[in-house]
Structure formats: structure tokens, C-alpha cells
Amino acid sequence: KGCQHNYQCGFSEECDAASGLCAPTPDPHCATCDASQEDNTAACGSAEALCVTMQDKDEVEQGDFCLLPCADDPIDQCPQAYGCTHIEAPDAGIDGWFCVRECWIEPF
């Protein structure tokens, strides 16, 4: 039946509007990176991406992962299962909207 938006796709997929088919996102959402490095452009795909150390609800560190900026599209901001979340860290010069999920959890 095809798709028109990302929410109609499976986990970590995006809808290709031209074909109407869902496909895995080509972007490195939740890719591993090294938060101690100043430049993670190679790991995260762009200078606008963040490499952050994520913690679980018990504040146990789960690793360093890439967070990519949300798309400008009001409906398809992130791949399926990601939420567009505001992240602000004035000391680090960060103030923006990023696609976020618990990257250390594999849903399958």
C-alpha cells in the first residue's frame, strides 16, 4: 500500500516520497562515536550533529552516540521511533532540536 510519511514505516525507517516505499534511514542516527573528541563529523555525518554520552534512567552511562538534527519537515522530522527533542547546553554552545531515542536498546 506504500507510505506517505515516516510514521507509516518500521523502526528506524523513512518514507521515500518519490517511490512511496519505506527504507532504512541512510543517516547515522544513533551511530557510535567518541564524545571526548572535539570533531565527530566523520562518525556522525555532519558538523551539526552531536556526539553525546547517554545514560539510562538510573544514570548509568550506556555509551556515546550520534544525535542528528531534526528535519525541517513538520511531519517527518525524524525516522520512525525517534522523537524530535530540544537539547540545550549553553556552556557547550548547544541549543537545537535533535532526533533522539534510547540508542543502546536494540528493539529486535
N, C-alpha and C positions, 0 to 999 in steps of 0.2 A: 504494500500500500504506500510505501515511501514516507518521507518526512518533510516537514517544513521548518522545524525548529529543533534545537538540541535536546529539549526535554522529551522528545519522542524517540530518542536514541538510547542505546545501552550505556553502561558505566564507561566514563572517560571517552565517549564518542561525541562527534559533532555532525550536524546535518550539513551535507553539501547541497546548497540551494540549487545549483545548476543541474545536478543529477537526481536530487530528491532521495539520496541514499545516505545512510549513516556510515561513518568510518572513524577509526581510532584517531584521536587528535594527533597531528604531526608535531605539535609543540611540546617542549619538555616540562609539562606540568608535573610537579612532584618528583622531578629528577633529583638524584642525589648530587650534592655539591659540598663545598668546604666553606662554612661560614667564617672561618678565620682568615680566608683570603679576601683581599680588597676587591678584586675583579673576578667575578664568576660568569662573565659574558659567554665564554665557551661552554660551560656546563648548563647555563640557564637560557641561552639563546639570544639574550639582548641585554643591553645596559640598563633597561628599565625594570628588569626582573629583580627579585630579591632572593637571596640565599639566606635562609633563616634556620635556627635551631628550634625544632618543635618539641613540645612537652605534652605528655598525656595529662589527664585530669588530676593525677596525683603529683604533677610537676616533675615527673621522671623524664629526662631527655630521651628522645626517640631517634634523633639523627638530624642532619642538615638537609633541607630540601628547597627546591626552587619554587617560588610563587611568581606567576606571571600576571601582568596587569589584565584587568577585565577589558573586554572589547567594548567599543562604543555602542554596539547594538543593544537597545533596551530589553530585548527578549533573550538573545543569545550571547550573553556576556561571557560565559564560561562553558567548558564541556559539561556533559551530563554528570551529575553527582558532585559538582564543585559549587561553592557559593561565592558570590561576589561580596567581599568583606573589606571594610575600611580599615586600613592599618596606618597608625600614626606613631612615629617615634621621632619627636623633634630633635633630640640630641644626635640622631643619625641622619637627619635631613629627609626622613621618610614621611610622606603624607599622601596616600593614594588608595585606590581600590584594586584588590588582587583576588584572583581565583584561588580559593582555599578549600582544603579537605584534610582529614587526618591521613597524611601521606604514608605513614608507617603501617597502616592497616590495608591488607590486600583483601578485597571483598569476596574473592572467589576461592 
